[in-house]
Structure formats: C-alpha cells, structure tokens
Amino acid sequence: MYSKPKSRFALRRLASGLLVCGCLLSAPAEAAETLLVAPGAPDDLTARLQGASAVLATGDQSDVQDLLAAALSDYRTMVQVLYDAGYFAPVVNIRLDGREAAAIDPVTPPSRIDRIEISVKPGRRFTFGAAEVRPWPKTSDVDLSDEFTSGAPASTGAIRDAANAGIRAWRRQGHAKVALGGQDITADHRSATLNARLRLQPGPQLRFGKTTILSPSAVREDAIRKIAGFPQGEVYHPDLMSKSATRLRRTGAFSSVSLQEAERANTDGTLDLNVTLEDMPPRRLTFGAELSTTEGVTLTTSWMHRNLFGAAEKLRFEARVSGIGGSSDIDGRIAVRLDRPATLGPDDNIFYLAEAERLDQEHFTATHGMGGIGVRRVFSDTLFAEATVGFDSILATDAFGKRRFKYAFASLRAEYDGRDSTVDPTRGRFLSGRFTPFFGVDGSDPGAQITLDARTYHGFGADDRIVLAGRAQLGSVIGPSHSGVSPTLLFFSGGGGSVRGHEYQSLGVPVAGKTAGGRGYLALSAELRGRITEKISLVGFYDHAYVDADSFVSSDSASHSGAGLGLRYNVSGIGSIRVDLAYPVTGGSDDGPQLYIGIGQAF
C-alpha cells in the first residue's frame, strides 16, 4: 500500500537470517530489565509502542537468543507503529547492555543480557500533500474519508482505507474484479509531507452467472435456490450476494452460509458464485422460567423442527404454564405455528397457526381457541410485517358476567428493531405495532384493537457502561362498548410487564364493586443501567401506567406507579439473569415490595 522510506538498519535482515545458526550457541541468562522511552511522543503513541513491543513481552525470558530475536523484530514493529501514526522520519535504537541490537553478531551472542533499552524519537508528524485515488466512479455511494485529504495528518492506515474505499466503490458499480494497479508514495522530510497517489484498475462491469451449491444439505437444492433468490443475470453488486446469504440464514436451517465469487470472470462477462452451507441440527428444545412474588412461577417450553418437509419449513410447538404458587389459579397455553419460507417470493413466508389457552386471572377467566393463516414480508434486516386472518372463539367471565364471543379477525403487525443487541441493548430503537380489526359472529360486536410498543436506548461513558433505557406501551380498543368486548382484548396494568411493585393486573376499571379491563392503556418505563463489572450490572427503574374505560387515557384515568432496584448477572449465550425488587409509589398497595426473577432485560 505504500513505499517505505530507507532505514538506517540495513544489517537487520542479515542478522535475522543468521539467527538459526546462532540458536545452537545461545547461553542462559538471568531475567533482563526492559525499558522503552519515547521522548516527545504523545502518551497514546507511547502506549501503542509498548503494547506492540516483542521485547517488553518477552523481557522476563532467560534465553539470550529469544531476547536478541525479539529486539531485532522490534525495529520493524516500532517503525510500522510510527508510520501508522503519521511519523515517517523516526529514529529507533534498541540497545542490549549498551550495544545496538542490529550490530550484535547473532552467531556469537553475548553470554547474558541484563538490560534492554528501546529509545524511540518519532520526529515530526507528517501531513498529506497530494492524496489521490484514481480513477473514481462517476456515481458512487462510497466517499473517501476526510482522513485521506491534503493537509490531514498522514498515516499508512488512512492510505489503506482510501485504497479499500476505492475498491469498494467500483465493486458497488459492478466491477467485481477491481484491483490496486499501482501506488506512488513519497515522503518529503523537509516539509514533513507525504504524497500518496493510488491507481486502480476497475476491470469490466460483470453480471452474476450460475450458482453452484458445493456442500450437501438436508434442505433440497431447489428449495435453497428458491429461498436465496440468487441474482443470476443481474449486474454484480455485493449487497445482492449478502441478501441471498441473509435469506438462507433467516430460515434457521443453516448454522453457516458462505457465498464466494469465482476467482475469474467468464468470457461472456459473467461471474459465477459458489455456495457452501452447513446444516443446523433439525430439532431444538428450549425451556424457560420466571418467578414473581404474586404471579408465582411461569414455565415455558418450546420444540421446533427446522426442516420439516425438506424445504426449510419451520414447525414450532409452544407451551406455557403460569400462576404456579401465585395468587391466581394456574393458566395454560398451547400453540403451534408452521412457517413455509419463500412461498410467494424470496422475502415472503406463509404461516399457519393455532392456539388454545385457558386464562384464570385475578379479575376474569377465559377459555379460547384461535386459528389463522398469514403472510410475513421481510423488508430488511431490521424491518418486517405480518398480515393474518383467522377466527377466535372465547368463553369468558368477568365483572360483566359470563359471555361467549366469536370473532373473525384480520391482524396487521409491523416490527422495527434497530437495537445493537436483542439480548442486552445499549443503543438504538425498537418499535412494534399491531392493528387488529375484528368482526363479530353470532351477535358479538365488531371493533378494532391497536397496540404499540416503543423502546429506546442510549449509552454513556466508555464502552456504554451506563445505559438509559425507556419504554412506552399504548393500547386502545375502538368500536364496541366496554361491556361488549371480550376481556382478552382489554388492558390491565401491574406486574413485571408493565408496573413493577404492584400485583399482576391489579389496575383496571371499577365495575359494580369488581374490576374489569380498560379499553385505553398507557404505560411508561425508564431504567438506568450501570455495569459494575463485565458480568454484573445494577439497575434503577420507575414505571407508571394509566387504564381507562374509554378508548384513550387522560389525566383523569386511573393510574399507579412503582420503582425499585435490580441486579443483572450476564451469562454468555443466554443473556442476563434478572432480579428486580420493586415497591409501589402511587396507586396504593398493601402487599409490600414485589420480587421478580427472570432471564434477559425487563425490556
């Protein structure tokens, strides 16, 4: 990438070549004292030199030959670090008991080495004079960094980045075999400037050719091609390759997916692709548990087959039992979902689902069965949407009495996940919304339910050791009267998913001495997370929520709040073990502090 100025240590290569002969003559020595000084160098540069030095790393070794070899290699290492930092006229001395290491005959090394001193004089820091990358595409979505421009501090890293940016710009224009054709790099020591002129060879614009699947897989080849949507015939673009690989990974059927370009283009202007896949184990079993002082123990399990019929179909069974040892009776849920990838196109899945659930909550009981069919469209790595149509039958008893509801429904759900981590996010946003119009059957009233879940994260300090996290949850039922809608569509507040410190679903709407869910709901949560060690974090949190009989909440709506402290212990592979102790702040509660234990962050 660059032309290196001449070094005053030309003997070093000869000395290194004779090390093999000298190793037979090496003699033991006591541990050597090592020292690196860099007068005039910034502290960060000195730290980089110390971290890169082989002498400092092996100074406690007793073998003289090892110390001599480390010293000789440090000449190149020190110069390279200095070049990377923009110092192109350095002076490096490495002395072993006062003798320059490059002048020591490796065939007859000293019998012992007591002191090694590295002296680095960085000299003036260079700036770029000329800084060019030619040719450059007429239209490009890749820009050169401001670090590679005339007058900017010079460094070999900036030159490498500029060359890589030029290559990336041409590849994104279809020139897959672009290469660095030449470079003219000169250092002017009088003016402390570095002139860097890079020449690229774009080569011809190429199109994608045939795709060969090299590895055997339990997923049929025709299904692999349909899922990936390989871009045969299209103008080359690296993003098209990435998209095909992402589609295959998204099925969950493969543990690794690799798309490699052929080494050479074909004479017809096409470039072939080679695909290597490795299958995941076809089945997976999961188990989870969560404990709350009032809600009791919740147990969840799931079983999944990743390749049911040989086309990466995903069949998933889920089961949940909750309320074990809690204040309410035990609830249960069983659900099954089958996803068929690429049914309507590479980014579209069709899915089928069915669910049976028994709810025995504090303020209502319900038994319902639901079935539906839907389609899922993936727009990007961060955005997807689902549309579902189905039928739901509910037998419920609540503050309004015992009733049966039958609904034909259509549901539209969209989710955006721009967080840096789904397990322990420190930056980014998450947004999930659902709109579900339902149509009454056999006298049930029609209407619509709207839900929204928005989360944001912002990290502070080194490595985001402090994170401020916020969450807003919104719910509304529009259309039917308060008494004319299933309680499974109404909203309660309280518990680990809304306001910690209050009993689960403790806040609702008073109805004739009882409590019903509300048609309007708003919950706000804030957490301040501070990482104490790499494994342990402390959390302070505050939750507040409103519930109303109307479709929208107001300042007059019933509300309550809670606050507390939490502890997180990070376990690699599964996320954080969460322990929260919360106490009611407003809203009234005679149950005292509430304890929540689970896996993962609260949101």
Secondary structure, 3 states (H helix, E strand, C coil): CCCCCCCCCCHHHHHHHCHHHHHHHCCECCCCEEEEECCCCCHHHHHHHHHHCHHHHHCCCCEHHHHHHHHHHHHHHHHHHHHHCCCCCCEEEEEECCEEHHHCCCCCCCCCCCEEEEEEECCCCCEEEEEEEECCCCCCCCCCCCCCCCCCECCHHHHHHHHHHHHHHHHCCCCCCCEEEEEEEEEECCCCEEEEEEEEECCCCCEEEEEEECCCCCCCHHHHHHHHCCCCCCECCHHHHHHHHHHHHHCCCEEEEEEEECCCCCCCCEEEEEEEEEECCCEEEEEEEEEECCCEEEEEEEEEECCCCCCCCEEEEEEEEEEECCCCCCEEEEEEEEEEEEEEECCEEEEEEEEEEEEECCCCEEEEEEEEEEEEEECCCCEEEEEEEEEEEEEEEECCEEEEEEEEEEEEEEEEECCCCCCCCCCEEEEEEEEEEEEECCCCCCEEEEEEEEEEEEEECHHHCEEEEEEEEEEEEECCCHHHCCHHHCECECCCCCCCCCCCCCECEEECCEEECECEEEEEEEEEEEECCCCEEEEEEEEEEEEECCCCCCCCCEEEEEEEEEEEEEECCCEEEEEEEEEEEECCCCCCCEEEEEECCCC
